[in-house]
């Protein structure tokens, strides 16, 4: 679930490249990336809410869009900080991540456990166990090795994957850049490890036959999206990327974006049977597709398709996507608790309640935390 703040690379150099190094590019906010977030979170919501599973059987692919966005933003911002300050303040990076992620998560856990007081004994016990796993950011490993069905906090697995990635990848980036590894080599390394992770995911399914849960939730098997996004985040700081970007025409960018978003919609709409290997192959396709979409937005912002992604409604949803992702399962269960689980009113009620909860979280929890986060920011936020 992508939760990074939104400044991104603007094609073209800022004045005075540093000592001939690649990088030192201008940064500005691209609302199109918030629009992409909106698409991702609505896909996930559509997958989970009552009555829409049959329309979005692969809406869970929205999580992979978030992974790629997270990897891209985190890495591009870390490389930019290195170029700007000749160092990366790792302590402040982790503080900023905690301030961005933890407060809203704790609110979710509080209200979910309050809801658990009115649930049956089994559900109440499950909520307590899952809350501990979510607070420690290890939900993905719990679900990877425990096949019990989850109804309340199962979506926190993706937050755990991202947090584990932040802890490890930031150290890798700092160590690599301190040794003067170029952004180009960092990008190649991220691509290679990402490809290895995708191959390992298939190996877990077949021939090792470790089970779908192990391949789907395991950190080691879900790194490709984050790393492919990180490869792009490093690549935007290379001369080669900007040379390529200048050759990409508005027409080709518009056609590519339109086609990619259409393919994403088709993949989310139509099921692919029960073959687990096929499902995991779709994950790899969506990861690469998202890299292409972000690249098209970077090199040609403001074209006909990106203007739809930057629509005020799309941006508003995207900026609140973290809260929507966090609270939508709780909202669905609250509405189910009141109404007939089969009633269409559950879908409508859950959508409305999710919006209210996400808006309240954004205003009362996330924005205040982000203001405090600025104390630990040097230049571009991460």
FIDOTI-878083 format. One line per field, with one value per residue (C-alpha): residue number from 1; y, z, x. Coordinates in Angstrom, 1 decimal. Each point is the difference from the previous one (the first is absolute). Last residue first. Layout:
% residues N
num	NUM | ...
c2	Y | ...
c3	Z | ...
c1	X | ...
//
This chain:
% residues 382
num	382 | 381 | 380 | 379 | 378 | 377 | 376 | 375 | 374 | 373 | 372 | 371 | 370 | 369 | 368 | 367 | 366 | 365 | 364 | 363 | 362 | 361 | 360 | 359 | 358 | 357 | 356 | 355 | 354 | 353 | 352 | 351 | 350 | 349 | 348 | 347 | 346 | 345 | 344 | 343 | 342 | 341 | 340 | 339 | 338 | 337 | 336 | 335 | 334 | 333 | 332 | 331 | 330 | 329 | 328 | 327 | 326 | 325 | 324 | 323 | 322 | 321 | 320 | 319 | 318 | 317 | 316 | 315 | 314 | 313 | 312 | 311 | 310 | 309 | 308 | 307 | 306 | 305 | 304 | 303 | 302 | 301 | 300 | 299 | 298 | 297 | 296 | 295 | 294 | 293 | 292 | 291 | 290 | 289 | 288 | 287 | 286 | 285 | 284 | 283 | 282 | 281 | 280 | 279 | 278 | 277 | 276 | 275 | 274 | 273 | 272 | 271 | 270 | 269 | 268 | 267 | 266 | 265 | 264 | 263 | 262 | 261 | 260 | 259 | 258 | 257 | 256 | 255 | 254 | 253 | 252 | 251 | 250 | 249 | 248 | 247 | 246 | 245 | 244 | 243 | 242 | 241 | 240 | 239 | 238 | 237 | 236 | 235 | 234 | 233 | 232 | 231 | 230 | 229 | 228 | 227 | 226 | 225 | 224 | 223 | 222 | 221 | 220 | 219 | 218 | 217 | 216 | 215 | 214 | 213 | 212 | 211 | 210 | 209 | 208 | 207 | 206 | 205 | 204 | 203 | 202 | 201 | 200 | 199 | 198 | 197 | 196 | 195 | 194 | 193 | 192 | 191 | 190 | 189 | 188 | 187 | 186 | 185 | 184 | 183 | 182 | 181 | 180 | 179 | 178 | 177 | 176 | 175 | 174 | 173 | 172 | 171 | 170 | 169 | 168 | 167 | 166 | 165 | 164 | 163 | 162 | 161 | 160 | 159 | 158 | 157 | 156 | 155 | 154 | 153 | 152 | 151 | 150 | 149 | 148 | 147 | 146 | 145 | 144 | 143 | 142 | 141 | 140 | 139 | 138 | 137 | 136 | 135 | 134 | 133 | 132 | 131 | 130 | 129 | 128 | 127 | 126 | 125 | 124 | 123 | 122 | 121 | 120 | 119 | 118 | 117 | 116 | 115 | 114 | 113 | 112 | 111 | 110 | 109 | 108 | 107 | 106 | 105 | 104 | 103 | 102 | 101 | 100 | 99 | 98 | 97 | 96 | 95 | 94 | 93 | 92 | 91 | 90 | 89 | 88 | 87 | 86 | 85 | 84 | 83 | 82 | 81 | 80 | 79 | 78 | 77 | 76 | 75 | 74 | 73 | 72 | 71 | 70 | 69 | 68 | 67 | 66 | 65 | 64 | 63 | 62 | 61 | 60 | 59 | 58 | 57 | 56 | 55 | 54 | 53 | 52 | 51 | 50 | 49 | 48 | 47 | 46 | 45 | 44 | 43 | 42 | 41 | 40 | 39 | 38 | 37 | 36 | 35 | 34 | 33 | 32 | 31 | 30 | 29 | 28 | 27 | 26 | 25 | 24 | 23 | 22 | 21 | 20 | 19 | 18 | 17 | 16 | 15 | 14 | 13 | 12 | 11 | 10 | 9 | 8 | 7 | 6 | 5 | 4 | 3 | 2 | 1
c2	10.9 | 3.7 | 2.1 | 2.4 | -1.2 | -1.4 | -1.0 | 3.0 | -0.5 | -3.2 | 2.1 | 1.4 | -3.5 | -1.2 | 2.8 | -0.9 | -3.8 | 0.1 | 2.5 | 1.0 | -3.2 | -2.2 | 1.9 | -0.3 | -3.7 | -0.7 | 1.9 | -1.5 | -3.5 | 0.6 | 1.0 | -2.9 | -2.5 | 1.3 | -0.3 | -3.5 | -1.1 | 1.4 | -2.7 | -2.5 | -3.3 | 0.7 | 1.1 | 3.3 | 1.1 | -2.2 | 0.1 | 3.8 | -0.3 | -2.8 | 2.1 | 3.1 | -2.0 | -1.4 | 3.5 | 1.6 | -0.4 | 0.2 | 3.0 | 1.6 | -0.6 | 1.1 | 3.4 | 1.9 | -2.3 | 0.7 | 3.7 | -0.3 | -2.0 | 2.5 | 2.9 | -1.6 | -0.7 | -3.5 | 1.3 | 2.7 | -2.9 | -1.4 | 3.1 | 1.1 | 2.0 | -1.9 | -1.5 | -1.5 | -0.7 | -1.2 | -2.4 | -1.3 | -0.5 | -2.0 | -2.1 | -0.9 | -0.9 | -2.4 | -1.7 | -0.6 | -1.0 | -2.6 | -1.5 | -0.2 | -1.7 | -2.7 | -0.6 | -0.7 | -2.3 | -2.0 | -0.3 | -1.5 | 0.7 | 1.6 | 3.2 | 2.4 | 3.0 | 3.5 | 0.8 | -1.2 | 1.8 | 3.3 | -0.3 | -0.6 | 3.1 | 2.0 | -1.2 | 0.8 | 3.5 | 0.7 | -1.4 | 2.0 | 3.2 | -0.5 | -0.8 | 3.1 | 2.3 | -1.2 | -1.9 | 1.1 | 2.4 | -2.8 | -2.2 | 2.7 | 0.5 | -3.7 | -0.2 | 3.0 | -1.9 | 1.2 | -1.4 | -3.4 | -0.2 | 0.4 | -2.3 | -2.7 | 0.6 | -0.6 | -3.3 | -0.7 | 0.6 | -2.0 | -2.9 | -0.3 | -2.2 | -3.5 | 1.0 | 1.8 | -3.1 | 0.8 | -1.4 | -2.8 | -1.3 | 0.4 | -1.9 | -3.1 | -1.2 | -2.2 | 0.0 | -0.6 | 2.1 | 2.6 | 0.8 | 0.0 | 2.5 | 2.4 | -0.6 | 1.1 | 3.2 | 0.6 | -0.6 | 2.5 | 2.6 | -0.7 | 0.6 | 3.1 | 1.5 | -0.7 | 1.7 | 3.0 | 0.3 | -0.3 | 2.9 | 2.0 | -0.2 | -1.9 | 2.6 | -2.1 | 2.2 | -0.5 | -3.7 | 0.1 | 2.5 | -1.8 | -3.4 | 1.5 | 1.5 | -3.3 | -2.0 | 2.1 | 1.4 | -3.6 | -1.3 | 2.9 | -0.7 | -3.6 | 0.7 | 2.6 | -2.7 | -2.5 | 2.6 | -1.1 | -3.0 | 2.2 | -0.8 | -3.2 | -2.4 | -3.6 | -2.4 | -1.0 | 0.7 | 0.0 | 2.9 | 1.7 | 0.4 | 1.0 | 2.8 | 1.2 | 0.8 | 3.8 | -0.1 | 1.9 | -2.3 | -3.2 | 1.3 | 1.0 | -3.4 | -1.8 | 2.3 | -0.2 | -3.8 | -0.1 | 2.2 | -2.0 | -3.3 | 1.5 | 1.5 | 3.6 | 3.0 | 0.5 | -0.5 | 3.4 | 1.6 | -2.0 | 1.4 | 3.5 | -0.1 | -1.9 | 2.6 | 2.9 | -1.7 | -0.3 | 3.7 | 0.9 | -2.5 | 0.8 | 3.6 | 0.6 | -3.3 | 0.7 | 3.5 | -1.5 | -2.6 | 2.6 | 2.2 | -2.8 | -0.8 | 3.5 | -0.5 | 1.6 | 2.3 | 2.5 | 0.5 | -3.0 | -2.3 | 1.5 | -0.5 | -3.7 | -0.4 | 1.7 | -2.1 | -3.2 | 0.8 | 1.2 | -2.9 | -2.8 | 1.4 | 0.4 | -3.5 | -1.4 | 2.0 | -1.4 | -3.4 | 0.7 | 0.9 | -3.6 | -1.0 | 1.2 | -3.4 | -1.2 | 3.5 | -0.5 | -3.2 | 1.4 | 2.9 | -1.2 | 0.5 | 2.1 | -1.5 | 0.1 | 3.4 | 1.4 | -1.3 | 1.4 | 3.3 | 0.1 | -0.4 | 2.4 | 2.7 | -0.6 | 0.5 | 3.3 | 0.9 | -0.7 | 2.4 | 2.8 | 0.4 | 2.1 | 1.5 | -0.9 | 1.3 | -2.4 | -0.2 | -3.4 | -1.3 | 1.2 | 2.5 | 1.7 | 0.9 | 1.1 | 3.8 | 1.2 | -2.5 | -2.5 | -1.0 | -2.4 | 0.8 | -2.7 | -0.7 | 1.6 | -2.2 | -1.0 | -3.7 | -2.2 | -2.6 | -3.1
c3	1.8 | -0.1 | -2.3 | 1.9 | 3.3 | 1.9 | 3.7 | 1.2 | -2.9 | 1.6 | 2.5 | -2.8 | -1.4 | 3.4 | 0.1 | -3.6 | 0.8 | 3.2 | 0.1 | -3.7 | -1.8 | 2.7 | -0.2 | -3.8 | 0.1 | 2.5 | -2.0 | -3.3 | 1.5 | 1.4 | -3.4 | -1.8 | 2.7 | -0.1 | -3.8 | 0.0 | 3.0 | -1.5 | -2.6 | 2.5 | 0.4 | 3.4 | 1.3 | 1.8 | 3.3 | 0.4 | -3.7 | 0.2 | 2.7 | -1.9 | -3.2 | 2.0 | 1.7 | -3.3 | -1.5 | 2.8 | -1.0 | -3.8 | 0.2 | 2.5 | -2.2 | -3.1 | 1.4 | -2.4 | -2.8 | 0.6 | -0.1 | -3.1 | -1.8 | 0.9 | -1.1 | -3.4 | -0.2 | -1.4 | -2.6 | -1.1 | -0.1 | -2.9 | -2.2 | 0.6 | 3.1 | 1.0 | -2.8 | 1.2 | 3.6 | -0.8 | -2.6 | 2.4 | 2.7 | -2.4 | -1.2 | 3.5 | 0.7 | -3.0 | 1.3 | 3.4 | -1.6 | -2.2 | 3.0 | 2.0 | -3.0 | 0.1 | 3.7 | -1.1 | -2.8 | 2.5 | 2.4 | -2.6 | 1.2 | -3.1 | -1.5 | 1.2 | -2.1 | 1.4 | 1.6 | -3.1 | -2.3 | 2.0 | 0.0 | -3.7 | -0.5 | 2.2 | -2.1 | -3.3 | 1.0 | 1.4 | -3.1 | -2.4 | 2.0 | 0.3 | -3.7 | -1.0 | 2.4 | -1.5 | 1.9 | -1.3 | 2.9 | 2.4 | -1.5 | 0.6 | 3.5 | 0.8 | -1.4 | 2.0 | 3.2 | 3.1 | -1.4 | 0.0 | 3.8 | 0.5 | -3.0 | 1.6 | 3.3 | -1.8 | -1.3 | 3.5 | 1.7 | -2.6 | 0.1 | 3.7 | 0.5 | 0.3 | 2.7 | 2.1 | 0.0 | -0.4 | -3.4 | -0.4 | 3.5 | -0.2 | -3.4 | 1.3 | 0.5 | -3.1 | -0.5 | -3.8 | -0.3 | 2.3 | 1.8 | -3.3 | -1.5 | 2.9 | -0.3 | -3.7 | 1.0 | 2.8 | -2.5 | -2.4 | 2.8 | 1.0 | -3.6 | -0.5 | 3.3 | -1.0 | -3.4 | 1.6 | 2.5 | -2.9 | -1.7 | 3.2 | 0.2 | 2.9 | 1.7 | 3.1 | 2.1 | -2.8 | 0.5 | 3.8 | 0.1 | -2.6 | 1.8 | 3.3 | -1.5 | -1.5 | 3.2 | 2.4 | -2.8 | -1.4 | 3.4 | 0.2 | -3.5 | 0.7 | 3.4 | -1.6 | -2.6 | 2.7 | 1.6 | -2.3 | 2.1 | 2.9 | 0.4 | -1.7 | -0.1 | -1.0 | 1.6 | -2.3 | 2.4 | -1.5 | -2.5 | 2.1 | 3.0 | -2.3 | -1.6 | 3.3 | 1.3 | 0.3 | 3.8 | 0.4 | -2.7 | 1.8 | 3.3 | -1.6 | -1.7 | 3.3 | 1.6 | -3.0 | 0.0 | 3.6 | -0.6 | -3.1 | 2.0 | 2.9 | -2.1 | -0.9 | 2.2 | 1.7 | -3.4 | -1.1 | 2.7 | -1.2 | -3.6 | 1.4 | 1.8 | -2.8 | -2.6 | 2.3 | 0.3 | -3.8 | -0.4 | 2.4 | -1.4 | -3.7 | -0.6 | 3.4 | -0.2 | -3.6 | 1.0 | 3.0 | -2.2 | -2.5 | 2.9 | 1.3 | -3.5 | -0.7 | -3.5 | -1.1 | -2.7 | 1.0 | -3.3 | -1.9 | 2.9 | 0.7 | -3.7 | 0.2 | 3.1 | -1.7 | -3.2 | 2.2 | 2.2 | -2.9 | -2.4 | 2.6 | 1.4 | -3.4 | -1.0 | 3.2 | -0.4 | -3.4 | 1.5 | 2.5 | -2.8 | -1.2 | 2.7 | -2.4 | -1.7 | 0.3 | -0.7 | -1.2 | 1.8 | 3.1 | -0.1 | 2.1 | 3.4 | 0.1 | -0.2 | -3.7 | -0.5 | 2.9 | -1.5 | -3.5 | 1.6 | 1.8 | -3.2 | -2.2 | 2.7 | 0.2 | -3.7 | 0.5 | 2.7 | -2.5 | -2.5 | 2.6 | -0.8 | 2.7 | -1.1 | 0.1 | -2.1 | -0.7 | 1.8 | -1.7 | -1.9 | 1.4 | -1.9 | 3.2 | 1.0 | -2.8 | 0.1 | -0.7 | 0.3 | -2.8 | -2.1 | 0.6 | 3.3 | 2.5 | 2.7 | 3.0 | 1.4 | 3.6 | 0.5 | 1.1 | -2.7 | 1.2
c1	10.0 | -0.1 | 2.2 | 2.3 | 1.2 | -3.0 | 0.0 | -2.0 | -2.3 | -1.3 | -1.9 | -2.1 | -0.4 | -1.3 | -2.6 | -1.0 | -0.3 | -2.1 | -2.8 | -0.4 | 1.0 | -1.5 | -3.3 | -0.1 | 0.9 | -2.8 | -2.6 | 1.0 | 0.1 | -3.5 | -1.4 | 1.6 | -1.1 | -3.6 | -0.2 | 1.5 | -2.0 | -3.2 | 0.3 | -1.3 | 1.7 | 1.6 | -3.4 | 0.6 | 1.5 | 3.0 | 0.6 | 0.3 | 2.6 | 1.8 | 0.2 | 1.2 | 2.7 | 1.2 | 0.0 | 2.0 | 3.6 | -0.3 | -2.2 | 2.3 | 3.0 | -1.9 | -0.8 | 2.3 | -1.2 | -3.6 | 0.5 | 2.2 | -2.7 | -2.6 | 2.2 | 0.7 | 3.7 | -0.5 | -2.3 | 2.5 | 2.5 | -2.0 | -0.1 | 3.6 | 1.0 | 3.1 | 2.1 | 3.2 | -1.0 | -3.6 | 1.3 | 2.6 | -2.6 | -2.2 | 3.0 | 0.9 | -3.6 | -0.1 | 3.2 | -1.7 | -3.3 | 1.7 | 1.9 | -3.3 | -1.7 | 2.6 | -0.9 | -3.6 | 1.1 | 2.2 | -3.0 | -2.3 | -3.5 | -1.4 | 1.3 | -2.6 | -1.0 | -0.5 | 3.3 | 2.0 | -2.3 | 0.3 | 3.8 | 0.0 | -2.1 | 2.3 | 3.0 | -1.7 | -0.9 | 3.4 | 1.8 | -2.2 | 0.5 | 3.8 | 0.3 | -2.0 | 1.9 | 3.3 | 2.7 | 3.4 | 0.5 | -0.7 | 2.7 | 2.7 | -1.4 | 0.3 | 3.5 | 1.2 | -0.8 | -2.0 | -3.3 | 1.7 | 0.2 | -3.8 | -0.6 | 2.1 | -1.9 | -3.3 | 1.4 | 1.2 | -3.3 | -1.9 | 2.6 | 0.2 | -3.0 | 1.6 | 2.5 | -2.6 | -2.3 | -3.7 | -0.8 | 2.6 | -0.5 | -3.8 | -0.1 | 1.7 | 3.5 | -0.2 | 3.8 | -0.3 | -2.1 | -1.6 | 3.2 | 1.9 | -2.5 | 0.6 | 3.7 | -0.1 | -1.7 | 2.6 | 2.8 | -1.5 | -0.2 | 3.6 | 1.2 | -2.2 | 1.3 | 3.6 | -0.5 | -1.6 | 2.9 | 2.4 | -1.7 | -0.2 | 3.8 | 1.7 | 2.2 | 0.7 | -2.3 | -2.6 | 0.0 | 0.0 | -2.9 | -2.0 | 0.5 | -1.0 | -3.1 | -0.8 | -0.1 | -2.2 | -2.2 | -0.5 | -1.1 | -2.4 | -1.4 | -0.6 | -1.6 | -2.4 | -0.9 | -0.9 | -2.3 | -2.7 | -0.9 | -1.1 | -3.7 | -1.2 | 3.0 | -0.3 | 2.5 | 2.9 | 2.8 | 3.5 | -0.3 | -2.7 | 2.3 | 2.9 | -2.1 | -1.3 | 3.6 | -0.3 | 0.2 | -3.3 | -1.5 | 1.1 | -1.3 | -3.3 | -0.3 | 0.1 | -2.6 | -2.2 | 0.2 | -1.1 | -2.9 | -1.0 | 0.0 | -1.9 | -2.8 | 0.1 | -1.2 | 3.4 | 1.6 | -1.4 | 2.1 | 2.9 | -0.5 | -0.3 | 3.3 | 1.8 | -1.1 | 1.1 | 3.4 | 0.3 | -0.8 | 2.8 | 2.6 | 0.4 | 1.0 | 1.7 | 1.8 | 1.2 | 1.2 | 1.9 | 1.6 | 1.3 | 1.1 | 2.3 | 1.2 | 1.3 | 1.2 | 3.3 | 1.5 | -2.7 | -1.8 | 1.2 | -0.6 | -3.4 | -0.9 | 1.0 | -2.2 | -2.9 | 0.2 | 0.2 | -3.0 | -2.1 | 0.6 | -0.2 | -3.3 | -1.5 | 0.9 | -1.5 | -3.2 | -0.6 | 0.5 | -2.7 | -2.4 | 0.4 | -2.5 | -2.7 | 0.5 | -3.6 | -1.3 | -3.6 | -0.7 | 1.6 | -2.4 | -2.8 | 1.5 | 3.2 | 3.4 | 0.9 | -1.6 | 2.0 | 3.2 | -0.8 | -1.0 | 3.3 | 2.0 | -2.0 | 0.3 | 3.8 | 0.2 | -1.8 | 2.5 | 2.7 | -1.7 | 0.2 | 3.8 | 1.7 | 3.3 | 3.7 | 2.8 | 2.9 | 3.3 | 0.7 | 3.0 | 3.3 | 2.2 | 1.1 | -3.5 | -2.3 | -0.4 | -3.4 | -2.8 | -0.1 | -2.9 | -3.0 | -1.7 | 0.5 | -2.5 | -1.6 | -2.8 | 0.3 | 0.5 | -2.9 | -0.1 | -1.8
//
